[in-house]
């Protein structure tokens, strides 16, 4: 017998089930802040792998060692992958139309 209870994936709402507390409440903001820090920590762990890449590999993905080291030096509460992406975007030259 098939279940008729919709799952989060079936609901079509990507936010469904993503929070433990009501949005806008103090508890909700605390849970959201903790969640952001956990994501930042996981991304920081993943970015450490970039430090093992050689200069050619970093160049292939549009980065330099200085960029990666700079991102890793950001505060522990900041997501270094977001900071690195922002830095990379700001250094790109706009395409003339």
SETI-121085 format. One record per atom (N, C-alpha, C): residue number from 1; residue in three letters; atom name; x, z, y. Coordinates in steps of 0.2 Angstrom, whole numbers. Each point is the difference from the previous one (the first is absolute). Example, Ala and Ser with C-alpha at 12.3 -4.5 7.8 and 13.67 -1.06 7.14 Angstrom:
2
+------+------+------+-------+-------+-------+
| resi | resn | name |    px |    pz |    py |
+------+------+------+-------+-------+-------+
|    1 |  ala |    N |    66 |    39 |   -28 |
|    1 |  ala |   CA |    -4 |     0 |     6 |
|    1 |  ala |    C |     4 |     0 |     6 |
|    2 |  ser |    N |    -2 |    -4 |     5 |
|    2 |  ser |   CA |     4 |     1 |     6 |
|    2 |  ser |    C |    -4 |     3 |     5 |
+------+------+------+-------+-------+-------+
! end
This chain:
97
+------+------+------+-------+-------+-------+
| resi | resn | name |    px |    pz |    py |
+------+------+------+-------+-------+-------+
|    1 |  unk |    N |     4 |     0 |    -6 |
|    1 |  unk |   CA |    -4 |     0 |     6 |
|    1 |  unk |    C |     4 |     0 |     6 |
|    2 |  unk |    N |    -1 |    -5 |     5 |
|    2 |  unk |   CA |     4 |     0 |     6 |
|    2 |  unk |    C |    -2 |     5 |     5 |
|    3 |  unk |    N |     4 |     2 |     4 |
|    3 |  unk |   CA |    -1 |     5 |     5 |
|    3 |  unk |    C |    -3 |    -4 |     6 |
|    4 |  unk |    N |    -5 |     3 |     3 |
|    4 |  unk |   CA |    -3 |    -3 |     6 |
|    4 |  unk |    C |     3 |     4 |     7 |
|    5 |  unk |    N |     4 |     4 |    -1 |
|    5 |  unk |   CA |     3 |     4 |     6 |
|    5 |  unk |    C |     6 |    -5 |     3 |
|    6 |  unk |    N |    -1 |    -2 |     6 |
|    6 |  unk |   CA |     5 |    -4 |     3 |
|    6 |  unk |    C |     7 |     4 |     1 |
|    7 |  unk |    N |     5 |    -4 |    -2 |
|    7 |  unk |   CA |     7 |     3 |     2 |
|    7 |  unk |    C |     2 |    -2 |     7 |
|    8 |  unk |    N |     5 |     3 |     2 |
|    8 |  unk |   CA |     3 |    -1 |     7 |
|    8 |  unk |    C |     1 |    -7 |     1 |
|    9 |  unk |    N |     3 |    -3 |    -5 |
|    9 |  unk |   CA |     2 |    -7 |     0 |
|    9 |  unk |    C |    -6 |    -5 |     0 |
|   10 |  unk |    N |    -6 |     2 |    -3 |
|   10 |  unk |   CA |    -6 |    -4 |     0 |
|   10 |  unk |    C |    -4 |     1 |     6 |
|   11 |  unk |    N |     1 |     6 |     4 |
|   11 |  unk |   CA |    -4 |     1 |     6 |
|   11 |  unk |    C |     1 |    -5 |     6 |
|   12 |  unk |    N |     6 |    -3 |     0 |
|   12 |  unk |   CA |     2 |    -5 |     5 |
|   12 |  unk |    C |     2 |     4 |     6 |
|   13 |  unk |    N |     1 |     6 |     0 |
|   13 |  unk |   CA |     2 |     4 |     6 |
|   13 |  unk |    C |     7 |     3 |    -2 |
|   14 |  unk |    N |     5 |    -3 |     4 |
|   14 |  unk |   CA |     7 |     2 |    -2 |
|   14 |  unk |    C |     1 |     7 |     2 |
|   15 |  unk |    N |    -4 |     3 |     5 |
|   15 |  unk |   CA |     1 |     7 |     2 |
|   15 |  unk |    C |    -4 |     5 |    -5 |
|   16 |  unk |    N |    -4 |    -3 |    -4 |
|   16 |  unk |   CA |    -4 |     5 |    -4 |
|   16 |  unk |    C |     4 |     4 |    -5 |
|   17 |  unk |    N |    -1 |     7 |     0 |
|   17 |  unk |   CA |     4 |     4 |    -4 |
|   17 |  unk |    C |     7 |     2 |     2 |
|   18 |  unk |    N |     2 |    -3 |     6 |
|   18 |  unk |   CA |     7 |     1 |     3 |
|   18 |  unk |    C |     1 |     7 |     3 |
|   19 |  unk |    N |    -5 |     3 |     2 |
|   19 |  unk |   CA |     1 |     6 |     3 |
|   19 |  unk |    C |    -3 |     6 |    -4 |
|   20 |  unk |    N |     3 |     6 |     1 |
|   20 |  unk |   CA |    -3 |     6 |    -3 |
|   20 |  unk |    C |    -5 |     4 |     5 |
|   21 |  unk |    N |     1 |    -1 |     6 |
|   21 |  unk |   CA |    -4 |     3 |     5 |
|   21 |  unk |    C |    -3 |    -5 |     5 |
|   22 |  unk |    N |    -5 |     3 |     3 |
|   22 |  unk |   CA |    -4 |    -5 |     4 |
|   22 |  unk |    C |     4 |    -2 |     6 |
|   23 |  unk |    N |     0 |    -7 |     2 |
|   23 |  unk |   CA |     3 |    -3 |     5 |
|   23 |  unk |    C |    -1 |     4 |     7 |
|   24 |  unk |    N |     5 |     1 |     4 |
|   24 |  unk |   CA |    -1 |     3 |     6 |
|   24 |  unk |    C |     0 |     8 |     0 |
|   25 |  unk |    N |    -1 |     3 |    -5 |
|   25 |  unk |   CA |     1 |     7 |     0 |
|   25 |  unk |    C |     7 |     2 |     0 |
|   26 |  unk |    N |     1 |     7 |     1 |
|   26 |  unk |   CA |     7 |     2 |     0 |
|   26 |  unk |    C |     3 |     0 |    -7 |
|   27 |  unk |    N |    -4 |     1 |    -5 |
|   27 |  unk |   CA |     3 |     0 |    -7 |
|   27 |  unk |    C |     1 |    -8 |    -1 |
|   28 |  unk |    N |    -4 |    -4 |     2 |
|   28 |  unk |   CA |     1 |    -7 |    -1 |
|   28 |  unk |    C |     7 |    -3 |     3 |
|   29 |  unk |    N |     1 |     3 |     6 |
|   29 |  unk |   CA |     6 |    -2 |     4 |
|   29 |  unk |    C |     6 |     3 |    -3 |
|   30 |  unk |    N |    -1 |     6 |    -3 |
|   30 |  unk |   CA |     6 |     3 |    -4 |
|   30 |  unk |    C |     2 |    -4 |    -6 |
|   31 |  unk |    N |    -5 |    -2 |    -4 |
|   31 |  unk |   CA |     0 |    -4 |    -6 |
|   31 |  unk |    C |     4 |    -7 |     2 |
|   32 |  unk |    N |    -3 |    -3 |     5 |
|   32 |  unk |   CA |     3 |    -6 |     2 |
|   32 |  unk |    C |     7 |     0 |     2 |
|   33 |  unk |    N |     2 |     6 |     4 |
|   33 |  unk |   CA |     7 |     1 |     2 |
|   33 |  unk |    C |     4 |     1 |    -6 |
|   34 |  unk |    N |    -2 |     4 |    -5 |
|   34 |  unk |   CA |     4 |     1 |    -6 |
|   34 |  unk |    C |     1 |    -7 |    -4 |
|   35 |  unk |    N |    -6 |    -4 |     0 |
|   35 |  unk |   CA |     1 |    -6 |    -4 |
|   35 |  unk |    C |     5 |    -5 |     3 |
|   36 |  unk |    N |     0 |     0 |     7 |
|   36 |  unk |   CA |     5 |    -4 |     4 |
|   36 |  unk |    C |     7 |     2 |    -2 |
|   37 |  unk |    N |     1 |     6 |     0 |
|   37 |  unk |   CA |     7 |     3 |    -1 |
|   37 |  unk |    C |     2 |    -2 |    -8 |
|   38 |  unk |    N |    -5 |     1 |    -4 |
|   38 |  unk |   CA |     2 |    -2 |    -7 |
|   38 |  unk |    C |     2 |    -7 |    -1 |
|   39 |  unk |    N |    -4 |    -5 |     3 |
|   39 |  unk |   CA |     1 |    -7 |     0 |
|   39 |  unk |    C |     7 |    -1 |     4 |
|   40 |  unk |    N |     2 |     3 |     5 |
|   40 |  unk |   CA |     6 |    -1 |     4 |
|   40 |  unk |    C |     6 |     3 |    -5 |
|   41 |  unk |    N |    -1 |     5 |    -4 |
|   41 |  unk |   CA |     5 |     3 |    -4 |
|   41 |  unk |    C |     1 |    -5 |    -6 |
|   42 |  unk |    N |    -5 |    -3 |    -3 |
|   42 |  unk |   CA |     0 |    -5 |    -5 |
|   42 |  unk |    C |     4 |    -6 |     3 |
|   43 |  unk |    N |    -2 |    -3 |     5 |
|   43 |  unk |   CA |     3 |    -6 |     3 |
|   43 |  unk |    C |     8 |     2 |     2 |
|   44 |  unk |    N |     1 |     6 |     2 |
|   44 |  unk |   CA |     7 |     2 |     1 |
|   44 |  unk |    C |     4 |    -1 |    -6 |
|   45 |  unk |    N |    -3 |     3 |    -6 |
|   45 |  unk |   CA |     3 |    -1 |    -6 |
|   45 |  unk |    C |     2 |    -7 |    -2 |
|   46 |  unk |    N |    -5 |    -4 |     1 |
|   46 |  unk |   CA |     1 |    -7 |    -2 |
|   46 |  unk |    C |     5 |    -4 |     5 |
|   47 |  unk |    N |     0 |     2 |     6 |
|   47 |  unk |   CA |     5 |    -3 |     4 |
|   47 |  unk |    C |     7 |     2 |    -1 |
|   48 |  unk |    N |     1 |     6 |    -3 |
|   48 |  unk |   CA |     7 |     1 |    -2 |
|   48 |  unk |    C |     3 |    -5 |    -5 |
|   49 |  unk |    N |    -4 |    -4 |    -4 |
|   49 |  unk |   CA |     2 |    -5 |    -4 |
|   49 |  unk |    C |     3 |    -6 |     4 |
|   50 |  unk |    N |    -2 |    -1 |     6 |
|   50 |  unk |   CA |     3 |    -5 |     5 |
|   50 |  unk |    C |     7 |     2 |     2 |
|   51 |  unk |    N |     2 |     6 |     0 |
|   51 |  unk |   CA |     7 |     2 |     1 |
|   51 |  unk |    C |     4 |    -2 |    -5 |
|   52 |  unk |    N |    -2 |    -2 |    -6 |
|   52 |  unk |   CA |     4 |    -3 |    -6 |
|   52 |  unk |    C |     1 |    -7 |     1 |
|   53 |  unk |    N |    -4 |    -4 |     4 |
|   53 |  unk |   CA |     1 |    -7 |     1 |
|   53 |  unk |    C |     6 |    -2 |     3 |
|   54 |  unk |    N |     3 |    -5 |    -1 |
|   54 |  unk |   CA |     6 |    -3 |     4 |
|   54 |  unk |    C |    -3 |    -3 |     6 |
|   55 |  unk |    N |     5 |    -2 |     4 |
|   55 |  unk |   CA |    -2 |    -3 |     7 |
|   55 |  unk |    C |    -4 |    -7 |    -1 |
|   56 |  unk |    N |     2 |    -4 |    -5 |
|   56 |  unk |   CA |    -3 |    -6 |    -2 |
|   56 |  unk |    C |    -7 |     1 |    -2 |
|   57 |  unk |    N |    -2 |     5 |    -4 |
|   57 |  unk |   CA |    -6 |     2 |    -2 |
|   57 |  unk |    C |    -5 |     2 |     5 |
|   58 |  unk |    N |     3 |     4 |     5 |
|   58 |  unk |   CA |    -4 |     3 |     5 |
|   58 |  unk |    C |    -1 |    -6 |     5 |
|   59 |  unk |    N |     5 |    -5 |     1 |
|   59 |  unk |   CA |    -2 |    -5 |     5 |
|   59 |  unk |    C |    -5 |    -5 |    -3 |
|   60 |  unk |    N |     0 |     0 |    -7 |
|   60 |  unk |   CA |    -6 |    -5 |    -3 |
|   60 |  unk |    C |    -7 |     3 |     2 |
|   61 |  unk |    N |     0 |     7 |     1 |
|   61 |  unk |   CA |    -7 |     2 |     1 |
|   61 |  unk |    C |    -1 |     2 |     7 |
|   62 |  unk |    N |     5 |    -3 |     4 |
|   62 |  unk |   CA |     0 |     1 |     8 |
|   62 |  unk |    C |     2 |     7 |     3 |
|   63 |  unk |    N |     4 |     3 |    -4 |
|   63 |  unk |   CA |     2 |     7 |     2 |
|   63 |  unk |    C |     8 |     0 |     1 |
|   64 |  unk |    N |     2 |     5 |     3 |
|   64 |  unk |   CA |     7 |     2 |     0 |
|   64 |  unk |    C |     1 |     7 |    -2 |
|   65 |  unk |    N |     6 |     2 |    -2 |
|   65 |  unk |   CA |     1 |     7 |    -2 |
|   65 |  unk |    C |    -1 |     5 |     5 |
|   66 |  unk |    N |     2 |    -2 |     7 |
|   66 |  unk |   CA |    -2 |     4 |     5 |
|   66 |  unk |    C |    -7 |     2 |     1 |
|   67 |  unk |    N |    -4 |    -6 |    -1 |
|   67 |  unk |   CA |    -8 |     1 |     1 |
|   67 |  unk |    C |    -2 |     6 |    -5 |
|   68 |  unk |    N |     2 |    -1 |    -7 |
|   68 |  unk |   CA |    -2 |     4 |    -5 |
|   68 |  unk |    C |     2 |     7 |     1 |
|   69 |  unk |    N |     7 |     1 |     2 |
|   69 |  unk |   CA |     2 |     7 |     2 |
|   69 |  unk |    C |    -3 |     3 |     6 |
|   70 |  unk |    N |    -2 |    -4 |     5 |
|   70 |  unk |   CA |    -4 |     2 |     5 |
|   70 |  unk |    C |    -6 |     3 |    -2 |
|   71 |  unk |    N |    -4 |    -4 |    -4 |
|   71 |  unk |   CA |    -7 |     2 |    -2 |
|   71 |  unk |    C |     1 |     7 |    -4 |
|   72 |  unk |    N |     5 |     0 |    -4 |
|   72 |  unk |   CA |     1 |     6 |    -5 |
|   72 |  unk |    C |     1 |     6 |     5 |
|   73 |  unk |    N |     3 |     0 |     6 |
|   73 |  unk |   CA |     2 |     5 |     4 |
|   73 |  unk |    C |    -6 |     3 |     4 |
|   74 |  unk |    N |    -6 |    -3 |    -1 |
|   74 |  unk |   CA |    -6 |     2 |     4 |
|   74 |  unk |    C |    -2 |     7 |    -3 |
|   75 |  unk |    N |    -4 |     3 |     4 |
|   75 |  unk |   CA |    -3 |     6 |    -2 |
|   75 |  unk |    C |    -3 |     0 |    -7 |
|   76 |  unk |    N |     0 |     5 |    -4 |
|   76 |  unk |   CA |    -3 |     0 |    -7 |
|   76 |  unk |    C |    -7 |    -1 |     0 |
|   77 |  unk |    N |    -4 |     1 |     6 |
|   77 |  unk |   CA |    -7 |     0 |     0 |
|   77 |  unk |    C |    -2 |    -8 |     2 |
|   78 |  unk |    N |     5 |    -4 |     2 |
|   78 |  unk |   CA |    -1 |    -7 |     2 |
|   78 |  unk |    C |     1 |    -4 |    -6 |
|   79 |  unk |    N |    -4 |    -5 |    -1 |
|   79 |  unk |   CA |     0 |    -5 |    -5 |
|   79 |  unk |    C |     6 |    -5 |     2 |
|   80 |  unk |    N |     6 |     0 |    -4 |
|   80 |  unk |   CA |     5 |    -4 |     2 |
|   80 |  unk |    C |    -1 |    -8 |    -1 |
|   81 |  unk |    N |    -5 |    -1 |    -4 |
|   81 |  unk |   CA |    -1 |    -7 |    -2 |
|   81 |  unk |    C |    -4 |    -3 |     6 |
|   82 |  unk |    N |    -5 |     4 |     3 |
|   82 |  unk |   CA |    -3 |    -2 |     6 |
|   82 |  unk |    C |     4 |    -1 |     6 |
|   83 |  unk |    N |     5 |     5 |     1 |
|   83 |  unk |   CA |     5 |    -1 |     5 |
|   83 |  unk |    C |     4 |    -6 |     0 |
|   84 |  unk |    N |     2 |    -1 |    -6 |
|   84 |  unk |   CA |     5 |    -6 |    -2 |
|   84 |  unk |    C |    -4 |    -6 |     2 |
|   85 |  unk |    N |    -6 |    -1 |    -2 |
|   85 |  unk |   CA |    -4 |    -6 |     1 |
|   85 |  unk |    C |    -1 |    -1 |     7 |
|   86 |  unk |    N |    -2 |     6 |     4 |
|   86 |  unk |   CA |     0 |    -1 |     7 |
|   86 |  unk |    C |     6 |    -2 |     4 |
|   87 |  unk |    N |     6 |     3 |    -3 |
|   87 |  unk |   CA |     6 |    -2 |     3 |
|   87 |  unk |    C |     2 |    -8 |    -1 |
|   88 |  unk |    N |    -2 |    -2 |    -6 |
|   88 |  unk |   CA |     2 |    -7 |    -2 |
|   88 |  unk |    C |    -5 |    -5 |     4 |
|   89 |  unk |    N |    -6 |     2 |     1 |
|   89 |  unk |   CA |    -5 |    -4 |     4 |
|   89 |  unk |    C |     2 |     0 |     7 |
|   90 |  unk |    N |     3 |     5 |     3 |
|   90 |  unk |   CA |     1 |     0 |     7 |
|   90 |  unk |    C |     7 |    -4 |     1 |
|   91 |  unk |    N |     4 |    -1 |    -5 |
|   91 |  unk |   CA |     6 |    -4 |     1 |
|   91 |  unk |    C |    -1 |    -7 |    -2 |
|   92 |  unk |    N |    -6 |    -2 |    -2 |
|   92 |  unk |   CA |    -1 |    -7 |    -2 |
|   92 |  unk |    C |    -1 |    -4 |     7 |
|   93 |  unk |    N |     3 |    -6 |     0 |
|   93 |  unk |   CA |    -2 |    -4 |     6 |
|   93 |  unk |    C |    -6 |    -4 |    -1 |
|   94 |  unk |    N |    -5 |     0 |     5 |
|   94 |  unk |   CA |    -6 |    -3 |     0 |
|   94 |  unk |    C |     1 |    -8 |    -1 |
|   95 |  unk |    N |    -4 |    -3 |    -4 |
|   95 |  unk |   CA |     0 |    -7 |    -1 |
|   95 |  unk |    C |    -3 |    -3 |     6 |
|   96 |  unk |    N |     4 |    -5 |     4 |
|   96 |  unk |   CA |    -3 |    -4 |     5 |
|   96 |  unk |    C |    -5 |    -5 |    -2 |
|   97 |  unk |    N |    -6 |     0 |     4 |
|   97 |  unk |   CA |    -5 |    -5 |    -2 |
|   97 |  unk |    C |     0 |    -6 |     5 |
+------+------+------+-------+-------+-------+
! end
